[in-house]
Amino acid sequence: MSEVAVKSGHPKGLWVLFGTEMWERFNFYGMRAILTLFMVNALMKNEAEASLIYGGFLGLCYLTPMLGGFIADRFFGNRNCILLGGLMMAVGQFLLFLSASVFGTNLSLADTLLWSALGIIIFGNGFFKPNISSMVGSLYPKQEKSKLDTAFTIFYMGINMGAFLGQLICPIVGDVKDADGIRDIHAFKYGFLAAAIAMLIGTAIFYFLKNKYVVTPEGRPIGGLPKHNVNDDYEEGESQKAIFSQTALIGAVVGFIGLGLVFHYLFDQNIIYSIIYASGISLAGLIISDSSLTKVERDRILVIYIVAFFVIFFWAAFEQAGSSLTFIADNQTDRNFFGYNMPPSMVQIFNGLFVVIFAVPFSLLWDKLRAHGKEPISPVKQAVGLALIALSYFIIAHNVKDLGNDGLLAIKWLILLYLIQTCAELCLSPIGLSLVGKLSPKRFASLLYGVFFLSNAAGYALAGTLGSILPATGEKFNKAKDMGIDLQAVLDKTVTPTAEQLKLLADNQISPTNPVFAGFEINNLFEFFMVFVILCGLAAVILMALTPKLKKMMHGVR
């Protein structure tokens, strides 16, 4: 192996990947900020339906990286997949722009364009996402792998700078209300157009700068065709090709079908969510069955799986931002921010803003703790992240407890929620990406990123399910009141609505019953938020209890 001097800084290629990912995230988060509002206000879908489509869409966006990672590792290489994915996502955004342009005259065409756009974005994201993450890991020679937590935190700052800009600009041009609070439903198209342009900029940055900067310390291109990989790309004595027996491959397919049926029929999940959960488990089983794996490699991969399982609960809570928290911001929040009445889709912006502010301090904190030999191992950081997100929902639950049906939540509580959730995210998400980079055998690098993103997918699917159990918020009670219906009495079952009243409620997308989760009726926002407190709090405690065992299984990797 050729010796490469250990440099103190980060390679310039990190900044090229940072810029590429920044514009891609502008495109993704900008579109995401207005997507559910577009579906509800322009395409006339109800909130629960929009939440489920949103959760399924996000879930599939993190399911396809498994396919994109496999194709890159085996055939196309990272570079080609990033360019292909970037162009596909830009096309998808242009189709959303068209959908938002024609819905007024042709609703069914707009609906078809929406589904086509989401499908193309899902596959584009699959080619893009795992490949850019695994290239960050490849920029560093073996003796500098300890820098990966810091590198991924910097890279993560790029992700969130893009998210911040997307969540600022797309709502400004796309989520427009006049002085009387009437929404201009024809403005959504400009938000989608801005997202398309951002994606084209990101793809162009990568295309023109990749050959100069995205290279190994010796100057060889990173992420080229797999057949051009050399011995230096692998650990000493590491197998260069995965070996799956025919039995294992058949077993994975059978397992996938069987699990899909179980989730669909036994757990009553829709088709998309069933596919996401089943593919995650069957792919994880297939990788671990590879006969070329050593005991150390197998242990390390199992650590990735265990951590990935706990990450599901984090994203299920965190991803309420685009569905239930946006609906609460729209319907039951005083959005006056120093005299500016924020569009509801823009309230999510604080997450991206706080990541940009705190990413560097967090990476300096990990560097400082590492220098003193006190840096906690990755699973400990992630358990802290889960505990913080439980705390954020505990605070918000207590602030909505006495709102009643008419009270408005002060925007400062949503800002505090996003501040705490950002600290949680910085303990969990970049650390998880870095952990995969440190523990993965090279021949599985992109594929294991695919598996890790599957835990995000499962989290988003769970987020969609949980978002759809949001109970009626203030404006629903007021709407019912205007129709002469006491919605609270209907929900409390002290009044039985007439057939005519039920039809009125249905036409206005108001449910006459409270949502139910795991056998419990969710009567109000306090109970809704406490679901997240319990799920994430339990996950944090269990993960922390497992850390001594995980530390052993990591075999010296921090």
ROLORO-230695 format. One record per residue (C-alpha): chain; x, y, z. Coordinates in steps of 0.05 Angstrom, whole numbers. Example, Ala and Ser with C-alpha at 12.3 -4.5 7.8 and 13.67 -1.06 7.14 Angstrom:
> c,x,y,z
> A,246,-90,156
> A,273,-21,143
END
This chain:
> c,x,y,z
> A,0,0,0
> A,28,68,-18
> A,40,114,42
> A,2,180,41
> A,21,234,89
> A,-36,249,137
> A,-60,320,124
> A,-91,363,178
> A,-146,394,134
> A,-201,364,93
> A,-194,348,18
> A,-223,399,-32
> A,-267,343,-60
> A,-308,348,5
> A,-329,419,-16
> A,-349,396,-86
> A,-393,341,-56
> A,-417,393,-5
> A,-439,440,-61
> A,-471,385,-102
> A,-511,359,-43
> A,-530,429,-21
> A,-567,445,-86
> A,-598,375,-87
> A,-625,385,-17
> A,-651,455,-37
> A,-691,419,-91
> A,-716,364,-45
> A,-733,403,18
> A,-761,462,-21
> A,-810,416,-57
> A,-824,379,8
> A,-843,443,44
> A,-901,458,-3
> A,-920,387,-26
> A,-974,369,25
> A,-1004,440,22
> A,-1006,434,-55
> A,-1041,366,-50
> A,-1093,391,0
> A,-1107,460,-30
> A,-1098,450,-105
> A,-1110,375,-117
> A,-1166,371,-65
> A,-1139,313,-24
> A,-1154,308,50
> A,-1100,317,104
> A,-1096,243,124
> A,-1090,222,50
> A,-1037,276,38
> A,-998,252,100
> A,-999,180,76
> A,-977,199,5
> A,-923,243,35
> A,-898,187,81
> A,-900,136,24
> A,-863,184,-23
> A,-808,199,28
> A,-803,125,46
> A,-794,104,-26
> A,-742,159,-35
> A,-701,123,17
> A,-718,54,-9
> A,-689,64,-79
> A,-619,81,-53
> A,-611,7,-41
> A,-621,-4,-116
> A,-578,56,-134
> A,-523,33,-87
> A,-524,-38,-116
> A,-520,-12,-188
> A,-463,35,-171
> A,-423,-18,-132
> A,-430,-69,-188
> A,-438,-33,-254
> A,-441,43,-264
> A,-397,72,-209
> A,-416,130,-163
> A,-403,187,-212
> A,-449,164,-267
> A,-504,148,-217
> A,-500,218,-187
> A,-506,252,-255
> A,-564,206,-276
> A,-600,217,-209
> A,-592,292,-211
> A,-622,298,-281
> A,-680,253,-263
> A,-697,295,-202
> A,-696,359,-243
> A,-745,327,-293
> A,-790,306,-235
> A,-793,377,-209
> A,-810,404,-278
> A,-869,354,-280
> A,-892,381,-212
> A,-887,451,-242
> A,-932,427,-299
> A,-981,394,-250
> A,-986,459,-211
> A,-997,497,-276
> A,-1055,455,-304
> A,-1096,433,-243
> A,-1145,491,-251
> A,-1168,468,-320
> A,-1152,393,-317
> A,-1150,361,-248
> A,-1142,290,-272
> A,-1081,308,-315
> A,-1052,347,-256
> A,-1061,284,-213
> A,-1027,240,-266
> A,-969,290,-271
> A,-962,290,-194
> A,-955,214,-192
> A,-907,213,-251
> A,-865,268,-220
> A,-861,233,-152
> A,-842,167,-186
> A,-784,199,-225
> A,-759,237,-164
> A,-760,172,-123
> A,-715,136,-173
> A,-671,197,-184
> A,-660,203,-109
> A,-643,128,-107
> A,-585,138,-156
> A,-561,202,-123
> A,-566,192,-48
> A,-523,131,-29
> A,-469,148,-80
> A,-453,218,-56
> A,-450,193,17
> A,-403,135,1
> A,-357,183,-39
> A,-347,226,23
> A,-319,164,58
> A,-273,148,-2
> A,-239,217,0
> A,-201,198,62
> A,-142,148,64
> A,-147,91,114
> A,-104,126,166
> A,-151,186,166
> A,-217,149,176
> A,-222,179,247
> A,-238,246,213
> A,-302,219,184
> A,-348,243,241
> A,-323,314,229
> A,-325,306,153
> A,-396,282,154
> A,-417,337,201
> A,-388,389,151
> A,-422,352,94
> A,-486,351,135
> A,-481,426,142
> A,-483,429,65
> A,-545,386,65
> A,-579,434,114
> A,-555,498,82
> A,-591,472,20
> A,-652,452,62
> A,-653,522,93
> A,-650,557,26
> A,-702,511,-4
> A,-749,520,55
> A,-739,596,51
> A,-746,608,-24
> A,-797,556,-46
> A,-849,579,6
> A,-836,653,-9
> A,-852,642,-83
> A,-898,582,-77
> A,-939,588,-12
> A,-970,657,-21
> A,-1028,688,17
> A,-1058,757,7
> A,-1072,808,62
> A,-1138,773,79
> A,-1103,706,89
> A,-1130,677,23
> A,-1080,629,-8
> A,-1061,638,-81
> A,-1065,565,-102
> A,-1034,581,-170
> A,-968,602,-139
> A,-946,531,-119
> A,-917,522,-190
> A,-863,574,-177
> A,-839,536,-116
> A,-831,473,-158
> A,-796,511,-214
> A,-745,540,-164
> A,-732,468,-140
> A,-719,444,-212
> A,-669,500,-225
> A,-632,485,-160
> A,-624,412,-180
> A,-595,431,-248
> A,-544,476,-214
> A,-522,420,-167
> A,-513,370,-223
> A,-473,421,-264
> A,-426,435,-204
> A,-411,360,-198
> A,-402,350,-273
> A,-351,406,-282
> A,-310,398,-218
> A,-309,322,-207
> A,-247,306,-248
> A,-204,359,-214
> A,-223,351,-141
> A,-262,287,-128
> A,-199,244,-127
> A,-159,201,-78
> A,-98,232,-43
> A,-56,200,-99
> A,-99,235,-152
> A,-139,175,-178
> A,-213,190,-193
> A,-262,168,-139
> A,-327,135,-157
> A,-309,113,-227
> A,-330,46,-258
> A,-322,-11,-207
> A,-279,-51,-256
> A,-225,4,-248
> A,-219,-6,-172
> A,-149,-24,-149
> A,-123,-63,-88
> A,-110,2,-50
> A,-185,14,-47
> A,-195,-46,-1
> A,-173,-64,70
> A,-115,-112,75
> A,-140,-184,65
> A,-211,-159,49
> A,-252,-197,-2
> A,-265,-154,-65
> A,-330,-187,-86
> A,-392,-207,-49
> A,-408,-281,-54
> A,-483,-297,-48
> A,-505,-369,-55
> A,-565,-385,-98
> A,-601,-408,-35
> A,-589,-341,-1
> A,-615,-303,-62
> A,-678,-346,-67
> A,-687,-340,9
> A,-683,-264,4
> A,-737,-261,-50
> A,-782,-310,-13
> A,-771,-271,52
> A,-787,-205,17
> A,-853,-232,-10
> A,-872,-266,56
> A,-856,-205,99
> A,-893,-159,50
> A,-956,-201,58
> A,-949,-203,134
> A,-942,-126,138
> A,-999,-116,89
> A,-1050,-165,117
> A,-1031,-175,190
> A,-1007,-104,207
> A,-1055,-70,159
> A,-1001,-28,125
> A,-1013,-1,54
> A,-975,-33,-4
> A,-919,19,-7
> A,-905,16,68
> A,-906,-61,66
> A,-854,-61,10
> A,-809,-13,49
> A,-809,-54,113
> A,-802,-121,77
> A,-745,-99,32
> A,-706,-71,90
> A,-708,-136,129
> A,-696,-182,70
> A,-637,-141,43
> A,-605,-139,112
> A,-612,-215,115
> A,-581,-224,46
> A,-519,-182,61
> A,-505,-219,126
> A,-510,-286,89
> A,-450,-269,44
> A,-401,-327,53
> A,-340,-283,43
> A,-354,-244,108
> A,-304,-252,165
> A,-327,-254,238
> A,-304,-182,249
> A,-340,-157,186
> A,-404,-194,206
> A,-403,-164,276
> A,-393,-94,249
> A,-449,-101,198
> A,-495,-125,255
> A,-478,-60,293
> A,-501,-21,232
> A,-567,-60,232
> A,-580,-50,307
> A,-566,25,302
> A,-608,29,239
> A,-667,-2,276
> A,-666,53,329
> A,-659,107,276
> A,-729,88,252
> A,-761,118,314
> A,-720,181,308
> A,-743,195,236
> A,-815,176,251
> A,-816,233,303
> A,-771,281,265
> A,-809,277,199
> A,-873,304,229
> A,-844,370,204
> A,-873,361,134
> A,-941,334,154
> A,-973,341,223
> A,-928,399,247
> A,-942,437,181
> A,-1017,427,190
> A,-1012,451,263
> A,-970,511,239
> A,-1024,525,187
> A,-1085,516,232
> A,-1069,526,305
> A,-1007,569,311
> A,-997,644,318
> A,-943,651,265
> A,-926,724,280
> A,-850,725,281
> A,-826,796,300
> A,-883,827,261
> A,-877,779,201
> A,-933,729,191
> A,-894,668,167
> A,-924,621,114
> A,-939,555,150
> A,-894,516,103
> A,-835,561,123
> A,-837,545,198
> A,-795,483,184
> A,-739,530,162
> A,-713,535,233
> A,-687,464,231
> A,-642,478,170
> A,-620,545,200
> A,-601,514,267
> A,-562,458,233
> A,-521,510,194
> A,-508,548,260
> A,-492,487,303
> A,-458,438,255
> A,-388,468,263
> A,-393,475,340
> A,-415,401,343
> A,-358,378,299
> A,-309,419,341
> A,-339,387,404
> A,-327,317,376
> A,-255,337,355
> A,-241,365,425
> A,-269,305,461
> A,-229,259,414
> A,-165,297,429
> A,-175,285,504
> A,-195,212,493
> A,-266,226,518
> A,-307,222,454
> A,-367,177,465
> A,-376,119,415
> A,-427,131,360
> A,-485,91,390
> A,-480,133,455
> A,-486,198,413
> A,-546,168,378
> A,-581,149,444
> A,-572,221,466
> A,-605,243,401
> A,-666,200,414
> A,-672,226,485
> A,-670,298,460
> A,-726,287,409
> A,-769,257,464
> A,-755,319,506
> A,-776,366,448
> A,-844,332,442
> A,-853,330,518
> A,-846,407,520
> A,-894,418,461
> A,-944,368,490
> A,-948,409,554
> A,-957,474,515
> A,-1016,448,475
> A,-1049,415,535
> A,-1092,476,554
> A,-1102,506,485
> A,-1171,478,476
> A,-1202,482,406
> A,-1193,557,396
> A,-1126,573,428
> A,-1064,586,385
> A,-995,558,399
> A,-942,612,403
> A,-891,603,347
> A,-834,606,398
> A,-853,535,421
> A,-846,507,350
> A,-779,544,344
> A,-756,513,410
> A,-779,445,385
> A,-737,453,321
> A,-677,477,362
> A,-678,415,407
> A,-692,369,348
> A,-633,399,310
> A,-586,382,368
> A,-616,312,368
> A,-606,307,293
> A,-532,327,298
> A,-521,273,350
> A,-554,221,307
> A,-556,231,232
> A,-486,251,209
> A,-458,204,263
> A,-499,147,233
> A,-473,162,162
> A,-402,164,189
> A,-412,99,227
> A,-433,63,163
> A,-370,91,129
> A,-326,66,185
> A,-357,-3,193
> A,-374,-23,121
> A,-330,-71,81
> A,-313,-35,15
> A,-351,-85,-29
> A,-415,-67,9
> A,-403,8,20
> A,-458,37,-24
> A,-505,-22,-10
> A,-498,-14,66
> A,-513,61,57
> A,-574,36,21
> A,-593,-8,81
> A,-580,51,128
> A,-625,95,86
> A,-677,40,89
> A,-682,54,164
> A,-698,126,144
> A,-749,98,95
> A,-782,56,149
> A,-780,117,195
> A,-815,160,143
> A,-867,107,130
> A,-880,104,205
> A,-881,181,204
> A,-936,179,151
> A,-977,130,193
> A,-967,172,256
> A,-980,237,220
> A,-1047,210,196
> A,-1070,201,270
> A,-1068,277,281
> A,-1134,294,316
> A,-1178,352,294
> A,-1144,420,303
> A,-1176,488,317
> A,-1198,508,247
> A,-1237,442,239
> A,-1279,459,301
> A,-1292,529,274
> A,-1311,503,205
> A,-1360,453,236
> A,-1388,509,280
> A,-1402,551,218
> A,-1442,492,191
> A,-1481,488,256
> A,-1446,425,281
> A,-1415,418,351
> A,-1354,376,330
> A,-1330,366,401
> A,-1396,336,421
> A,-1395,291,359
> A,-1324,267,377
> A,-1343,256,450
> A,-1403,215,424
> A,-1452,257,466
> A,-1486,278,401
> A,-1503,232,342
> A,-1495,270,276
> A,-1549,263,223
> A,-1534,233,154
> A,-1536,304,126
> A,-1486,329,178
> A,-1440,269,165
> A,-1441,287,90
> A,-1424,360,106
> A,-1366,338,150
> A,-1340,290,96
> A,-1345,344,42
> A,-1302,389,86
> A,-1252,334,101
> A,-1269,331,175
> A,-1272,263,210
> A,-1330,251,257
> A,-1287,204,300
> A,-1221,210,336
> A,-1161,173,306
> A,-1138,108,340
> A,-1065,85,348
> A,-1045,17,377
> A,-1115,9,406
> A,-1114,78,441
> A,-1160,134,420
> A,-1123,200,408
> A,-1170,253,436
> A,-1127,315,431
> A,-1059,344,411
> A,-1029,330,480
> A,-1042,255,471
> A,-1017,258,399
> A,-949,288,419
> A,-942,240,479
> A,-940,182,429
> A,-873,209,405
> A,-847,221,475
> A,-860,149,494
> A,-833,118,429
> A,-768,158,428
> A,-757,157,503
> A,-761,81,505
> A,-715,74,444
> A,-663,120,477
> A,-662,79,541
> A,-656,12,505
> A,-601,36,458
> A,-561,65,516
> A,-567,-2,553
> A,-540,-39,491
> A,-478,5,481
> A,-427,-37,521
> A,-445,-98,477
> A,-443,-56,413
> A,-375,-28,432
> A,-347,-99,434
> A,-378,-116,366
> A,-347,-55,333
> A,-277,-86,345
> A,-239,-22,358
> A,-278,26,312
> A,-303,87,351
END
